[in-house]
Amino acid sequence: MQRFAGVDYFDIESLLNEDEKMVRNSVREFVDVEIIPIIEKHYRENSFPMHIVPKLGELGLFGITLPQKYGCAEMNNVAYGLVMQELERGDSGVRSFVSVQSSLVMYPIFTFGSDEQKDYWLPKLASGEKIGCFGLTEPDFGSNPGGMVTRAEKVSGGYKLNGAKMWITNGTLADVAVVWAKLDGEIHGFLVEKGMPGFSAPEMKGKHSLKASVTSELIFQDVVIPEKNILPGSKGLKSPLMCLNQARYGIAWGVVGSMMECYNTALNYAKSRVQFGKPIAAYQMTQEKLVYMLNEITKSQLLNLQLGRLKDLGKVKHTQISMAKRNNCEKALEVARMSREILGANGILDEYPVMRHSANLESVKTYEGTHEMHTLIIGEDITGFSAFE
Ligand SMILES: Cc1cc2nc3c(=O)[nH]c(=O)nc-3n(C[C@H](O)[C@H](O)[C@H](O)COP(=O)(O)OP(=O)(O)OC[C@H]3O[C@@H](n4cnc5c(N)ncnc54)[C@H](O)[C@@H]3O)c2cc1C
């Protein structure tokens, strides 16, 4: 089998250290061997390839930046980004699985959890023995999560939860849900465990995007949660937004993987597809498209690398993460659509990965803050005026 060689027009390789290259290479090979051969089947059948979960754990990809004492790899943020990039070259659903487990479940337990919660959950989530999900979005509150109506009420020995979440990645699969709810008017995080009476997580059907990923509703009807299951360090909307910041960072890197796969497919196809007696790669308009794609990949790669270096220095601003998420998702969608054009009718077949990536990227552009919300976040930063509050 031919291994993916990467797309690196600006010798970004020379800016990576040995650990970063090593983890990138091992995930790249894993995707070639374990994901690409099976993913179209799962996409067609609307299923997530559960058999890869222990392997993702063995590779140390869950919570990769967290401390070794919890069974994690304790690598830097650039390594984390490269992992996301390689996984999303396979499929956005696989990257979403690892993003949610790492940034939206392990990160909040690590950051806001008690020692008991960390000691119990983090090693199990790191190995993939347990699966988590993150419940913030509600049917009537997406871009404006602060308006949430899910409520926790103090009762003897714990809290009673009522409400519903929607669009929750891994919800049906999860052993533990990090759920955001208002307690006395203020947002807090709660760990809701599978099987708690009154809690259900039905799968949402009918998606045309992220079909190799499970998306669910979370329903809470008088769910009584023990006192020990509140995340004691969480307080206010800032807490879930801190988690989203981690996940958005991973998305900015991830979509470069989709772009690389679409560009690579289009380049190879254009060199071998002959029309009017010449390969279509020899025509100026095809070259313009390929150059545009490569140019956008290169810009996104450089944006990501500097973002990662700033994050490792503890200097990154959430608005910079918004810029990378906003730019890279939009450009990835453009690149996927251009790739589809270059493949002509073949571009719509699942024999090629481009239509799947294109459809996936519609979700990726929307979740973790839509393109418009990231525009307004950056707009507020540079003008001082909030256009959405
Ligand atoms: C496949 C998938 C998986 C997901 N996984 C999760 C998950 O695991 N956990 C979770 O909590 N959520 C998850 N989400 C939800 C996701 O984060 C939300 O869909 C997203 O935040 C947008 O919310 P919404 O869909 O309600 O859109 P809305 O907020 O209703 O927005 C609709 C449109 O209006 C625009 N808009 C809204 N407000 C403004 C404004 N002030 N100015 C200009 N334009 C505006 C938006 O940009 C968008 O274009 C997932 C979504 C998808 C599709």
The ligand as an SDF file (V2000), in Angstrom:
LIG
                    3D

 53 58  0  0  0  0  0  0  0  0999 V2000
  -22.3290   17.0140   13.7610 C   0  0  0  0  0  0  0  0  0  0  0  0
  -22.3740   17.9630   14.9110 C   0  0  0  0  0  0  0  0  0  0  0  0
  -21.7880   17.6150   16.1240 C   0  0  0  0  0  0  0  0  0  0  0  0
  -21.8830   18.4740   17.2240 C   0  0  0  0  0  0  0  0  0  0  0  0
  -21.3300   18.0930   18.4210 N   0  0  0  0  0  0  0  0  0  0  0  0
  -21.5760   18.8450   19.5390 C   0  0  0  0  0  0  0  0  0  0  0  0
  -21.1630   18.3920   20.8290 C   0  0  0  0  0  0  0  0  0  0  0  0
  -20.5110   17.3470   20.9600 O   0  0  0  0  0  0  0  0  0  0  0  0
  -21.5080   19.1170   21.9220 N   0  0  0  0  0  0  0  0  0  0  0  0
  -22.2240   20.2790   21.8320 C   0  0  0  0  0  0  0  0  0  0  0  0
  -22.5130   20.8850   22.8630 O   0  0  0  0  0  0  0  0  0  0  0  0
  -22.6090   20.7690   20.6190 N   0  0  0  0  0  0  0  0  0  0  0  0
  -22.3140   20.0670   19.4700 C   0  0  0  0  0  0  0  0  0  0  0  0
  -22.7210   20.5170   18.2350 N   0  0  0  0  0  0  0  0  0  0  0  0
  -23.5380   21.7350   18.1630 C   0  0  0  0  0  0  0  0  0  0  0  0
  -22.8340   22.9240   17.5330 C   0  0  0  0  0  0  0  0  0  0  0  0
  -21.8400   23.4210   18.3610 O   0  0  0  0  0  0  0  0  0  0  0  0
  -23.9180   23.9720   17.1780 C   0  0  0  0  0  0  0  0  0  0  0  0
  -24.6370   23.4410   16.0950 O   0  0  0  0  0  0  0  0  0  0  0  0
  -23.3260   25.3180   16.8370 C   0  0  0  0  0  0  0  0  0  0  0  0
  -22.8510   25.9670   17.9840 O   0  0  0  0  0  0  0  0  0  0  0  0
  -24.3520   26.2510   16.1630 C   0  0  0  0  0  0  0  0  0  0  0  0
  -25.5510   26.2720   16.8600 O   0  0  0  0  0  0  0  0  0  0  0  0
  -26.9380   26.0590   16.0720 P   0  0  0  0  0  0  0  0  0  0  0  0
  -26.7850   24.8850   15.1740 O   0  0  0  0  0  0  0  0  0  0  0  0
  -28.0050   26.0520   17.0690 O   0  0  0  0  0  0  0  0  0  0  0  0
  -27.0600   27.3130   15.1250 O   0  0  0  0  0  0  0  0  0  0  0  0
  -27.6590   28.7560   15.5070 P   0  0  0  0  0  0  0  0  0  0  0  0
  -26.9860   29.3040   16.7180 O   0  0  0  0  0  0  0  0  0  0  0  0
  -29.1480   28.7000   15.5060 O   0  0  0  0  0  0  0  0  0  0  0  0
  -27.1700   29.6170   14.2490 O   0  0  0  0  0  0  0  0  0  0  0  0
  -27.7970   29.5240   12.9730 C   0  0  0  0  0  0  0  0  0  0  0  0
  -27.1170   30.5210   12.0390 C   0  0  0  0  0  0  0  0  0  0  0  0
  -27.2910   31.8450   12.5680 O   0  0  0  0  0  0  0  0  0  0  0  0
  -26.0030   32.4480   12.7200 C   0  0  0  0  0  0  0  0  0  0  0  0
  -26.0320   33.3390   13.8940 N   0  0  0  0  0  0  0  0  0  0  0  0
  -26.4170   33.0510   15.1630 C   0  0  0  0  0  0  0  0  0  0  0  0
  -26.2910   34.1450   15.9450 N   0  0  0  0  0  0  0  0  0  0  0  0
  -25.7970   35.1340   15.1640 C   0  0  0  0  0  0  0  0  0  0  0  0
  -25.4030   36.4890   15.3860 C   0  0  0  0  0  0  0  0  0  0  0  0
  -25.4950   37.0670   16.5990 N   0  0  0  0  0  0  0  0  0  0  0  0
  -24.9390   37.2140   14.3280 N   0  0  0  0  0  0  0  0  0  0  0  0
  -24.8150   36.6290   13.1110 C   0  0  0  0  0  0  0  0  0  0  0  0
  -25.1600   35.3690   12.8320 N   0  0  0  0  0  0  0  0  0  0  0  0
  -25.6350   34.6170   13.8520 C   0  0  0  0  0  0  0  0  0  0  0  0
  -25.0240   31.3150   12.9040 C   0  0  0  0  0  0  0  0  0  0  0  0
  -23.7100   31.7070   12.5700 O   0  0  0  0  0  0  0  0  0  0  0  0
  -25.6060   30.2840   11.9280 C   0  0  0  0  0  0  0  0  0  0  0  0
  -25.1680   30.5710   10.6270 O   0  0  0  0  0  0  0  0  0  0  0  0
  -22.5680   19.7130   17.1010 C   0  0  0  0  0  0  0  0  0  0  0  0
  -23.1130   20.0740   15.8580 C   0  0  0  0  0  0  0  0  0  0  0  0
  -23.0100   19.2290   14.7750 C   0  0  0  0  0  0  0  0  0  0  0  0
  -23.6040   19.6380   13.4620 C   0  0  0  0  0  0  0  0  0  0  0  0
  1  2  1  0
  2  3  1  0
  2 52  2  0
  3  4  2  0
  4  5  1  0
  4 50  1  0
  5  6  2  0
  6  7  1  0
  6 13  1  0
  7  8  2  0
  7  9  1  0
  9 10  1  0
 10 11  2  0
 10 12  1  0
 12 13  2  0
 13 14  1  0
 14 15  1  0
 14 50  1  0
 15 16  1  0
 16 17  1  0
 16 18  1  0
 18 19  1  0
 18 20  1  0
 20 21  1  0
 20 22  1  0
 22 23  1  0
 23 24  1  0
 24 25  2  0
 24 26  1  0
 24 27  1  0
 27 28  1  0
 28 29  2  0
 28 30  1  0
 28 31  1  0
 31 32  1  0
 32 33  1  0
 33 34  1  0
 33 48  1  0
 34 35  1  0
 35 36  1  0
 35 46  1  0
 36 37  1  0
 36 45  1  0
 37 38  2  0
 38 39  1  0
 39 40  1  0
 39 45  2  0
 40 41  1  0
 40 42  2  0
 42 43  1  0
 43 44  2  0
 44 45  1  0
 46 47  1  0
 46 48  1  0
 48 49  1  0
 50 51  2  0
 51 52  1  0
 52 53  1  0
M  END
$$$$
